[in-house]
């Protein structure tokens, strides 16, 4: 049980440290997807 708690704490810390990178990747992916969708409408 202690191993599960320690690994959960480690994963939580990793997500806290990299949360901004996840947001950057999500924003860029959303922008690329929206521009591809718009290009098919205007194309």
C-alpha positions as CSV (number, residue, x, y, z in Angstrom):
1,X,0.0,0.0,0.0
2,X,2.9,2.4,0.8
3,X,4.4,1.7,-2.7
4,X,1.1,2.7,-4.3
5,X,1.0,5.9,-2.2
6,X,4.6,6.8,-3.1
7,X,4.1,6.2,-6.8
8,X,0.9,8.3,-6.7
9,X,2.8,11.1,-5.0
10,X,5.5,10.9,-7.6
11,X,3.0,10.9,-10.5
12,X,1.3,13.9,-8.9
13,X,4.5,15.8,-8.6
14,X,5.4,15.0,-12.2
15,X,2.0,16.3,-13.4
16,X,2.4,19.4,-11.3
17,X,5.8,20.1,-12.8
18,X,4.7,19.4,-16.4
19,X,1.2,20.8,-16.4
20,X,2.2,23.9,-18.4
21,X,3.7,21.7,-21.1
22,X,0.5,19.7,-21.4
23,X,-1.4,23.0,-21.9
24,X,1.1,24.2,-24.5
25,X,0.8,21.0,-26.5
26,X,-3.0,21.0,-26.2
27,X,-3.3,24.6,-27.3
28,X,-1.0,24.1,-30.3
29,X,-2.9,20.9,-31.3
30,X,-6.2,22.7,-31.0
31,X,-4.9,25.6,-33.2
32,X,-3.6,23.2,-35.8
33,X,-6.9,21.3,-35.9
34,X,-9.0,24.4,-36.2
35,X,-6.8,25.8,-39.0
36,X,-7.0,22.4,-40.9
37,X,-10.8,22.4,-40.4
38,X,-11.1,26.0,-41.7
39,X,-8.9,25.3,-44.7
40,X,-11.3,22.4,-45.7
41,X,-14.2,24.8,-45.5
42,X,-12.5,27.6,-47.5
43,X,-10.6,25.3,-49.7
